[in-house]
Amino acid sequence: EDVVFGPKYSFGVIDRESINKNNADALGKQFAFDASILDQYGCNSPHTIFVETGGEISPSEFAKILANSMAKIAVQIPKRPITQDEAATILNIRAKYDFNGEAHYPKGTEWTVIYSEEEEGLAEPCFSRVIFVKPIENILNVLDFIDENKQTIGTAISEKRLETFAIESTLRGVARCTQPGRMTMYDYPWDGMFPMDRLTRWVSLQCV
């Protein structure tokens, strides 16, 4: 039997109770780490972060905080060289959202943070440290975007809402709900399975 871990999509969710002036920088740093450590080429790397509206820190403000953290992480964890095609894709996305949203980025292509209110749902992955921040009125609306191709959700969600969100999201196919900053850590089970169990033949012996 072949045990296949196919390509999947991961993202983050922040509810209004879990972000404030005291912890916004820490959340930005944690999500920046998750988006940078594998240059988003891991199935557990976030491509979109939903921020619930109505909190002390607005989604647009968090995009700026995340951008600042991405810049700092880029110094600590340098990005691998990219191809001309990858660079062109990044520049095209920046140009699009310079007109239709907010685009935060340095002179080079080390990282990009996009804030957009136009398109509902999960952003198309660009990889190469391009991460989208999107506002959402209620975090439970995120459940509509979940299927079995979603792998990890970084959940900055208040305790009173976390259990409901985790249960509903995993019922729809998500394999992991974890804290920001721990999305790219590989744990066990993975993708909802214990891999060695799929490679082992179990037998029973009955002795008279």
C-alpha positions as CSV (number, residue, x, y, z in Angstrom):
1,E,0.0,0.0,0.0
2,D,1.2,3.5,-0.9
3,V,0.8,6.0,1.9
4,V,0.4,9.4,0.1
5,F,0.6,12.8,1.7
6,G,-0.7,14.9,-1.1
7,P,-0.6,18.7,-1.5
8,K,-2.9,20.5,0.9
9,Y,-3.8,24.1,2.0
10,S,-3.4,25.6,5.4
11,F,-4.5,29.0,6.8
12,G,-5.0,31.0,10.0
13,V,-8.0,32.3,11.9
14,I,-8.0,35.1,14.6
15,D,-11.2,36.0,16.4
16,R,-11.9,39.4,17.8
17,E,-11.4,38.4,21.5
18,S,-7.9,37.0,20.8
19,I,-6.2,40.1,19.4
20,N,-5.4,43.3,21.1
21,K,-2.7,45.9,21.5
22,N,-0.8,43.8,24.0
23,N,-0.5,40.6,21.9
24,A,-0.9,41.7,18.2
25,D,2.9,41.9,17.7
26,A,3.3,38.4,19.1
27,L,0.6,37.0,16.8
28,G,2.2,38.7,13.9
29,K,5.5,37.2,14.7
30,Q,4.0,33.7,15.1
31,F,2.2,33.7,11.8
32,A,5.2,35.3,10.1
33,F,7.3,32.4,11.3
34,D,4.7,29.9,10.1
35,A,4.7,31.5,6.6
36,S,8.5,31.8,6.4
37,I,10.1,28.7,7.8
38,L,9.3,26.6,4.6
39,D,8.7,29.5,2.2
40,Q,5.1,28.3,2.2
41,Y,6.0,25.1,0.3
42,G,4.9,22.9,3.2
43,C,1.3,21.7,3.2
44,N,1.1,23.1,6.8
45,S,2.2,26.6,5.8
46,P,-0.5,29.4,6.0
47,H,-1.5,31.3,2.8
48,T,-4.5,33.2,4.2
49,I,-5.2,34.6,7.6
50,F,-8.8,35.6,8.5
51,V,-9.2,38.3,11.1
52,E,-12.6,38.8,12.7
53,T,-13.9,42.3,12.5
54,G,-15.0,44.3,15.6
55,G,-11.9,43.7,17.7
56,E,-9.4,46.1,19.2
57,I,-7.1,45.5,16.2
58,S,-8.7,45.7,12.8
59,P,-7.8,43.3,10.0
60,S,-6.1,46.0,8.1
61,E,-4.0,47.0,11.1
62,F,-3.0,43.4,11.6
63,A,-1.8,43.2,8.0
64,K,0.6,46.0,8.7
65,I,1.8,44.3,11.9
66,L,2.3,41.0,10.0
67,A,4.3,42.9,7.4
68,N,6.6,44.3,10.0
69,S,7.1,40.8,11.4
70,M,7.7,39.3,8.0
71,A,10.5,41.8,7.5
72,K,12.1,40.9,10.7
73,I,11.8,37.1,10.1
74,A,13.4,37.6,6.6
75,V,16.6,38.7,8.3
76,Q,16.6,35.8,10.8
77,I,15.5,33.2,8.2
78,P,16.8,34.2,4.7
79,K,14.6,33.2,1.8
80,R,15.9,30.7,-0.7
81,P,16.7,32.1,-4.2
82,I,13.6,32.2,-6.5
83,T,13.2,31.8,-10.3
84,Q,12.3,34.5,-12.7
85,D,8.8,33.0,-13.1
86,E,8.3,33.1,-9.3
87,A,9.5,36.7,-9.1
88,A,7.1,37.7,-12.0
89,T,4.2,36.1,-10.2
90,I,5.0,38.0,-7.0
91,L,5.3,41.3,-8.8
92,N,2.0,40.8,-10.6
93,I,0.2,40.1,-7.4
94,R,1.7,43.2,-5.8
95,A,0.6,45.3,-8.8
96,K,-2.9,44.0,-8.6
97,Y,-3.5,44.7,-4.9
98,D,-1.7,48.0,-5.0
99,F,-4.8,49.1,-6.9
100,N,-7.5,46.8,-5.4
101,G,-6.4,46.5,-1.8
102,E,-3.3,47.0,0.2
103,A,0.1,45.5,-0.6
104,H,3.0,45.6,1.9
105,Y,6.4,44.5,0.7
106,P,10.1,45.5,0.6
107,K,12.1,46.5,-2.5
108,G,13.0,42.9,-3.1
109,T,10.8,39.8,-3.3
110,E,11.7,38.5,0.2
111,W,8.1,38.7,1.4
112,T,4.6,40.1,0.6
113,V,1.6,40.8,2.7
114,I,-1.7,41.4,0.9
115,Y,-4.8,42.9,2.6
116,S,-8.0,42.4,0.5
117,E,-11.7,42.9,1.2
118,E,-12.8,42.1,-2.3
119,E,-12.6,38.3,-2.8
120,E,-14.4,36.0,-0.4
121,G,-12.8,32.8,0.7
122,L,-9.2,31.5,0.7
123,A,-6.7,33.2,-1.5
124,E,-5.0,31.3,-4.3
125,P,-1.6,30.2,-3.0
126,C,1.4,32.0,-4.5
127,F,4.0,30.5,-2.2
128,S,7.3,32.2,-1.7
129,R,6.2,34.1,1.5
130,V,3.2,35.8,0.0
131,I,0.4,35.8,2.6
132,F,-3.1,37.3,2.4
133,V,-5.0,38.9,5.3
134,K,-8.8,39.0,5.0
135,P,-11.5,40.3,7.2
136,I,-14.4,38.1,8.2
137,E,-17.5,39.0,10.2
138,N,-17.7,35.7,12.1
139,I,-15.1,33.1,12.3
140,L,-17.7,30.3,11.8
141,N,-18.1,31.6,8.3
142,V,-14.7,30.2,7.6
143,L,-16.2,26.7,7.9
144,D,-17.8,27.2,4.4
145,F,-14.3,27.2,2.9
146,I,-13.1,23.9,4.5
147,D,-12.9,20.5,2.8
148,E,-10.6,17.4,3.0
149,N,-7.9,19.3,1.1
150,K,-7.3,21.6,4.1
151,Q,-4.5,20.5,6.4
152,T,-3.7,22.9,9.3
153,I,-5.5,25.9,10.8
154,G,-3.5,28.2,13.0
155,T,-6.2,29.1,15.6
156,A,-5.9,32.3,17.7
157,I,-9.4,31.8,19.0
158,S,-10.8,32.5,22.5
159,E,-11.3,29.5,24.7
160,K,-15.1,29.7,24.8
161,R,-15.2,29.5,20.9
162,L,-12.2,27.3,20.2
163,E,-13.8,23.9,20.9
164,T,-16.8,24.6,18.7
165,F,-14.6,25.8,15.9
166,A,-12.1,22.9,16.2
167,I,-14.9,20.3,16.2
168,E,-16.7,21.8,13.2
169,S,-13.6,22.3,11.2
170,T,-12.2,18.8,11.7
171,L,-15.6,17.3,10.9
172,R,-15.3,19.0,7.5
173,G,-11.8,17.5,6.9
174,V,-9.1,19.6,8.6
175,A,-6.4,17.4,10.0
176,R,-4.9,19.8,12.6
177,C,-5.9,22.9,14.6
178,T,-2.9,24.3,16.3
179,Q,-1.6,27.5,17.9
180,P,0.1,30.2,15.7
181,G,3.8,29.6,15.5
182,R,3.3,25.8,15.6
183,M,1.7,25.3,12.3
184,T,4.9,24.0,10.6
185,M,5.8,21.6,13.4
186,Y,5.4,18.0,12.3
187,D,3.6,15.9,14.9
188,Y,1.8,12.6,15.1
189,P,-0.7,11.5,13.8
190,W,-0.2,13.3,10.4
191,D,-3.0,14.0,8.0
192,G,-5.3,12.0,10.3
193,M,-3.3,8.8,10.2
194,F,-0.5,6.9,12.0
195,P,1.7,6.2,9.0
196,M,3.5,3.2,10.5
197,D,0.1,1.6,11.1
198,R,-0.5,1.6,7.3
199,L,2.8,-0.1,6.7
200,T,2.4,-2.8,9.4
201,R,0.5,-6.1,9.2
202,W,-1.1,-7.0,12.5
203,V,-1.6,-10.7,13.4
204,S,-3.2,-12.5,16.3
205,L,-1.9,-15.7,17.9
206,Q,-4.2,-17.9,19.9
207,C,-2.5,-20.6,21.9
208,V,-4.5,-23.6,23.2
